[in-house]
Amino acid sequence: MSTPELDWYKSSYSSAQGDSCIEVAITEQTAHVRDSKDVARRPLGVGRKGWAHFVDFAARS
């Protein structure tokens, strides 16, 4: 299965070296999440509604 090219964004909390963080790419239906140190590994796909709930929870924690 082919995956289209995604626009990845790193967390604003990333270290200056740019390691030890996650990257996220948002599409119409899915939030794709990957480890910035292992970009060759298949990313985790989460529905946008589930991602929104996670982000809301993380912001309140």
C-alpha positions as CSV (number, residue, x, y, z in Angstrom):
1,M,0.0,0.0,0.0
2,S,1.4,3.4,-1.0
3,T,1.3,6.3,1.4
4,P,1.1,9.8,0.0
5,E,3.8,12.3,1.0
6,L,2.8,14.0,4.3
7,D,3.8,17.4,5.8
8,W,5.3,16.6,9.1
9,Y,5.4,19.0,12.0
10,K,7.6,18.7,15.2
11,S,6.4,19.7,18.6
12,S,7.2,23.2,19.7
13,Y,8.6,21.6,22.9
14,S,11.3,19.8,20.9
15,S,14.9,20.3,22.1
16,A,17.3,22.5,20.2
17,Q,18.9,19.4,18.7
18,G,15.5,18.4,17.3
19,D,15.7,14.9,18.8
20,S,13.5,13.1,21.4
21,C,10.2,14.3,20.0
22,I,7.3,13.3,18.0
23,E,6.2,14.5,14.6
24,V,2.6,14.8,13.4
25,A,1.0,15.0,10.0
26,I,-2.7,15.9,9.7
27,T,-4.8,14.7,6.7
28,E,-8.5,15.1,6.1
29,Q,-9.4,12.0,8.1
30,T,-6.3,11.0,10.1
31,A,-3.6,12.4,12.4
32,H,-0.3,10.5,11.7
33,V,2.2,10.3,14.6
34,R,5.8,9.2,14.4
35,D,9.0,9.2,16.4
36,S,11.4,11.8,15.0
37,K,14.4,9.5,15.6
38,D,12.8,6.6,13.5
39,V,11.1,8.2,10.5
40,A,11.4,4.9,8.5
41,R,9.0,3.1,10.8
42,R,5.3,3.2,9.8
43,P,3.5,6.0,11.7
44,L,0.6,5.5,14.0
45,G,-2.7,6.7,12.5
46,V,-5.4,8.1,14.7
47,G,-8.8,9.4,13.7
48,R,-9.0,13.2,13.9
49,K,-11.7,13.1,16.6
50,G,-9.6,10.8,18.7
51,W,-6.5,13.1,18.2
52,A,-8.5,16.1,19.2
53,H,-9.5,14.4,22.4
54,F,-5.9,13.5,23.1
55,V,-4.6,17.0,22.5
56,D,-7.4,18.4,24.7
57,F,-6.5,16.0,27.5
58,A,-2.7,16.7,27.2
59,A,-3.4,20.4,27.3
60,R,-5.3,20.1,30.6
61,S,-2.7,17.8,32.2
